[in-house]
Amino acid sequence: MQLYHAPRAPNPERVVYFLRAKGRLADVEIKEISIMNQEHKTPEYRAISPFAQVPTLVLEDGRTLTESRAICTYFEALWPEPNLFGVEPYEKGDIEMWERRIELQWFIPFAMWFRNAHALMAPLEKPQNPDQAAKGETAAKRFVKRLDEHLSKHDFVAAGRLTNADIIAYITCGFCAVMDWRPHTEHTSLGAWRTRMKSEGFAG
């Protein structure tokens, strides 16, 4: 298997961290691609990923998967242990609930802030919109306060153990540094949770 990966880009990083949590990173060939150099938009890459998405997983028989959650779903089915998506019905729902909250209320608003306010993104986001940036910043910071309150009562984001919800939150937390925002230094419970994630073998 080959995984097309853009280092430091949050969606590809989710899959790499998922594989790391599974102890299976060595079982997948990682092929790096530069989004900033727009290598994902070349005809050669579009032949693999028609929507120019990164990450893309290429199986031995040539079939492909895109979307980080879909790729992780494949790996969860291929390597069920350690379980990261939930075992019993409530646990599965709890994990997905928090995944969606993090994506919709933190990651997407933050990405809107980043794309519309950072000079690095100006060539890709034409035109940048300061109002959208401000809305994204406000929404992301509002959610982090709520997550910090949740983590003041729970060691992990969902299910009482390490799951994909923690991976998504950890990657999003790290991604915030591109706007010189480090929410784990502002919020005590989030900071303690991030330290626990490092003890689980996470880096960065």
Kinemage of the C-alpha trace (Angstrom):
@kinemage 1
@onewidth
@group {chain A} dominant
@subgroup {mainchain}
@vectorlist {calphas} color= white
{ca met a 1} P 0.000 0.000 0.000
{ca gln a 2} L 1.054 3.560 -0.687
{ca leu a 3} L -0.150 6.599 1.230
{ca tyr a 4} L 0.298 9.988 -0.392
{ca his a 5} L 1.036 12.341 2.484
{ca ala a 6} L 1.697 16.085 2.813
{ca pro a 7} L 3.747 16.597 5.989
{ca arg a 8} L 2.290 19.115 8.443
{ca ala a 9} L -0.984 19.308 6.522
{ca pro a 10} L -3.643 18.341 9.090
{ca asn a 11} L -5.780 15.899 7.115
{ca pro a 12} L -2.866 13.744 5.929
{ca glu a 13} L -1.380 13.944 9.419
{ca arg a 14} L -4.554 12.441 10.876
{ca val a 15} L -3.950 9.262 8.895
{ca val a 16} L -0.270 9.073 9.816
{ca tyr a 17} L -1.079 9.478 13.504
{ca phe a 18} L -3.853 6.902 13.201
{ca leu a 19} L -1.357 4.420 11.753
{ca arg a 20} L 1.095 5.293 14.503
{ca ala a 21} L -1.549 4.643 17.165
{ca lys a 22} L -2.255 1.304 15.482
{ca gly a 23} L 1.456 0.445 15.459
{ca arg a 24} L 1.191 -0.018 11.682
{ca leu a 25} L 3.061 2.943 10.217
{ca ala a 26} L 5.837 0.675 8.938
{ca asp a 27} L 3.300 -1.404 7.001
{ca val a 28} L 2.421 1.437 4.614
{ca glu a 29} L 4.742 3.110 2.100
{ca ile a 30} L 4.597 6.868 2.623
{ca lys a 31} L 5.001 9.052 -0.471
{ca glu a 32} L 5.322 12.763 0.250
{ca ile a 33} L 3.665 15.396 -1.893
{ca ser a 34} L 3.814 19.187 -1.587
{ca ile a 35} L 0.498 21.004 -1.441
{ca met a 36} L 2.171 24.416 -1.345
{ca asn a 37} L 3.977 23.575 -4.588
{ca gln a 38} L 0.599 22.391 -5.918
{ca glu a 39} L 1.944 18.936 -6.729
{ca his a 40} L -1.534 17.608 -5.901
{ca lys a 41} L -2.898 19.421 -8.952
{ca thr a 42} L -0.581 17.898 -11.527
{ca pro a 43} L -2.054 15.591 -14.186
{ca glu a 44} L 0.024 12.726 -12.789
{ca tyr a 45} L -1.427 13.084 -9.301
{ca arg a 46} L -4.961 13.689 -10.569
{ca ala a 47} L -4.709 10.329 -12.324
{ca ile a 48} L -4.477 8.855 -8.819
{ca ser a 49} L -6.744 11.325 -7.001
{ca pro a 50} L -9.162 12.982 -9.468
{ca phe a 51} L -10.334 15.568 -6.924
{ca ala a 52} L -6.673 16.464 -6.156
{ca gln a 53} L -7.080 15.371 -2.543
{ca val a 54} L -4.342 14.543 -0.065
{ca pro a 55} L -4.139 12.019 1.556
{ca thr a 56} L -4.757 9.289 -0.976
{ca leu a 57} L -4.327 5.598 -0.226
{ca val a 58} L -3.417 3.314 -3.143
{ca leu a 59} L -4.034 -0.398 -2.539
{ca glu a 60} L -2.003 -3.232 -4.020
{ca asp a 61} L -4.632 -3.837 -6.697
{ca gly a 62} L -4.665 -0.170 -7.745
{ca arg a 63} L -7.909 0.840 -6.053
{ca thr a 64} L -7.763 4.147 -4.198
{ca leu a 65} L -9.353 5.864 -1.229
{ca thr a 66} L -9.342 9.552 -0.336
{ca glu a 67} L -10.759 11.442 2.674
{ca ser a 68} L -8.824 10.927 5.887
{ca arg a 69} L -11.782 9.419 7.789
{ca ala a 70} L -12.479 6.929 4.984
{ca ile a 71} L -8.844 5.846 4.903
{ca cys a 72} L -8.827 5.407 8.676
{ca thr a 73} L -12.046 3.375 8.422
{ca tyr a 74} L -10.244 1.047 6.013
{ca phe a 75} L -7.310 0.661 8.384
{ca glu a 76} L -9.625 0.069 11.347
{ca ala a 77} L -11.264 -2.798 9.465
{ca leu a 78} L -7.925 -4.156 8.259
{ca trp a 79} L -6.253 -3.937 11.677
{ca pro a 80} L -9.017 -3.967 14.338
{ca glu a 81} L -6.674 -3.680 17.307
{ca pro a 82} L -6.089 -1.448 19.087
{ca asn a 83} L -9.641 -0.267 18.517
{ca leu a 84} L -9.916 3.472 17.785
{ca phe a 85} L -13.511 3.810 16.509
{ca gly a 86} L -15.483 2.151 19.297
{ca val a 87} L -16.615 -1.351 20.211
{ca glu a 88} L -20.184 -1.236 21.518
{ca pro a 89} L -22.937 0.992 20.052
{ca tyr a 90} L -22.803 3.890 22.521
{ca glu a 91} L -19.030 4.038 22.400
{ca lys a 92} L -19.097 4.227 18.597
{ca gly a 93} L -21.634 7.042 18.752
{ca asp a 94} L -19.733 8.933 21.457
{ca ile a 95} L -16.503 8.847 19.473
{ca glu a 96} L -18.142 9.980 16.239
{ca met a 97} L -20.048 12.719 18.053
{ca trp a 98} L -16.805 14.226 19.313
{ca glu a 99} L -15.084 13.773 15.975
{ca arg a 100} L -17.835 15.797 14.313
{ca arg a 101} L -17.785 18.458 17.022
{ca ile a 102} L -14.043 18.922 16.641
{ca glu a 103} L -14.199 19.012 12.858
{ca leu a 104} L -17.211 21.322 12.530
{ca gln a 105} L -16.685 23.610 15.513
{ca trp a 106} L -12.882 23.797 15.733
{ca phe a 107} L -11.034 22.511 12.686
{ca ile a 108} L -13.198 24.051 9.953
{ca pro a 109} L -13.550 27.467 11.663
{ca phe a 110} L -9.810 27.521 12.330
{ca ala a 111} L -9.093 26.614 8.699
{ca met a 112} L -11.355 29.492 7.628
{ca trp a 113} L -9.361 31.839 9.891
{ca phe a 114} L -6.032 30.521 8.559
{ca arg a 115} L -7.002 30.604 4.885
{ca asn a 116} L -8.328 34.148 5.120
{ca ala a 117} L -5.696 35.739 7.344
{ca his a 118} L -2.303 34.101 6.778
{ca ala a 119} L -0.019 35.555 4.100
{ca leu a 120} L 1.101 32.061 3.134
{ca met a 121} L -2.425 31.268 1.986
{ca ala a 122} L -2.945 34.406 -0.104
{ca pro a 123} L -2.006 32.681 -3.386
{ca leu a 124} L -4.556 29.924 -2.701
{ca glu a 125} L -7.398 31.960 -1.169
{ca lys a 126} L -8.273 34.723 -3.622
{ca pro a 127} L -9.431 37.072 -2.292
{ca gln a 128} L -8.826 36.633 1.422
{ca asn a 129} L -11.762 37.827 3.508
{ca pro a 130} L -10.964 39.460 6.888
{ca asp a 131} L -14.564 39.072 8.067
{ca gln a 132} L -14.454 35.325 7.451
{ca ala a 133} L -11.119 35.158 9.276
{ca ala a 134} L -12.584 36.931 12.306
{ca lys a 135} L -15.647 34.665 12.373
{ca gly a 136} L -13.457 31.576 12.163
{ca glu a 137} L -11.194 32.747 14.966
{ca thr a 138} L -14.127 33.522 17.259
{ca ala a 139} L -15.828 30.173 16.614
{ca ala a 140} L -12.646 28.130 17.075
{ca lys a 141} L -11.735 29.818 20.339
{ca arg a 142} L -15.290 29.432 21.640
{ca phe a 143} L -15.224 25.689 21.015
{ca val a 144} L -11.809 25.236 22.638
{ca lys a 145} L -13.183 26.704 25.867
{ca arg a 146} L -15.977 24.128 25.796
{ca leu a 147} L -13.545 21.308 25.048
{ca asp a 148} L -11.302 22.424 27.906
{ca glu a 149} L -14.272 22.237 30.274
{ca his a 150} L -15.060 18.724 28.999
{ca leu a 151} L -11.448 17.631 29.499
{ca ser a 152} L -11.472 18.945 33.056
{ca lys a 153} L -13.717 15.941 33.789
{ca his a 154} L -12.344 13.368 31.325
{ca asp a 155} L -8.832 12.081 30.616
{ca phe a 156} L -9.654 11.493 26.957
{ca val a 157} L -11.999 13.181 24.506
{ca ala a 158} L -14.358 10.191 24.176
{ca ala a 159} L -14.950 6.645 25.434
{ca gly a 160} L -12.565 7.000 28.380
{ca arg a 161} L -9.563 5.898 26.316
{ca leu a 162} L -7.441 6.855 23.323
{ca thr a 163} L -9.577 7.009 20.181
{ca asn a 164} L -9.702 8.715 16.803
{ca ala a 165} L -11.393 11.683 18.488
{ca asp a 166} L -8.170 12.320 20.412
{ca ile a 167} L -6.132 12.056 17.222
{ca ile a 168} L -8.271 14.638 15.424
{ca ala a 169} L -8.155 16.977 18.419
{ca tyr a 170} L -4.387 16.570 18.794
{ca ile a 171} L -3.723 17.324 15.121
{ca thr a 172} L -6.061 20.331 15.215
{ca cys a 173} L -4.378 21.649 18.349
{ca gly a 174} L -0.980 21.449 16.674
{ca phe a 175} L -2.306 23.011 13.467
{ca cys a 176} L -3.288 26.108 15.437
{ca ala a 177} L 0.379 27.052 15.753
{ca val a 178} L 0.362 28.319 12.148
{ca met a 179} L -1.592 31.321 13.470
{ca asp a 180} L 0.677 31.649 16.529
{ca trp a 181} L -2.155 30.278 18.637
{ca arg a 182} L -1.320 27.512 21.105
{ca pro a 183} L -4.570 26.774 22.903
{ca his a 184} L -2.981 24.109 25.102
{ca thr a 185} L -0.913 26.851 26.777
{ca glu a 186} L -4.042 28.929 27.471
{ca his a 187} L -6.291 26.170 28.806
{ca thr a 188} L -5.129 24.020 31.711
{ca ser a 189} L -7.174 20.889 31.046
{ca leu a 190} L -6.394 20.933 27.331
{ca gly a 191} L -2.707 21.269 28.188
{ca ala a 192} L -2.841 18.324 30.596
{ca trp a 193} L -4.652 16.243 27.968
{ca arg a 194} L -2.001 17.115 25.351
{ca thr a 195} L 0.698 15.953 27.764
{ca arg a 196} L -1.170 12.653 28.156
{ca met a 197} L -1.278 12.297 24.386
{ca lys a 198} L 2.495 12.660 24.263
{ca ser a 199} L 2.760 9.862 26.814
{ca glu a 200} L 0.781 7.741 24.352
{ca gly a 201} L 3.582 8.219 21.821
{ca phe a 202} L 2.362 11.296 19.978
{ca ala a 203} L 4.997 13.797 18.881
{ca gly a 204} L 5.055 17.529 18.242
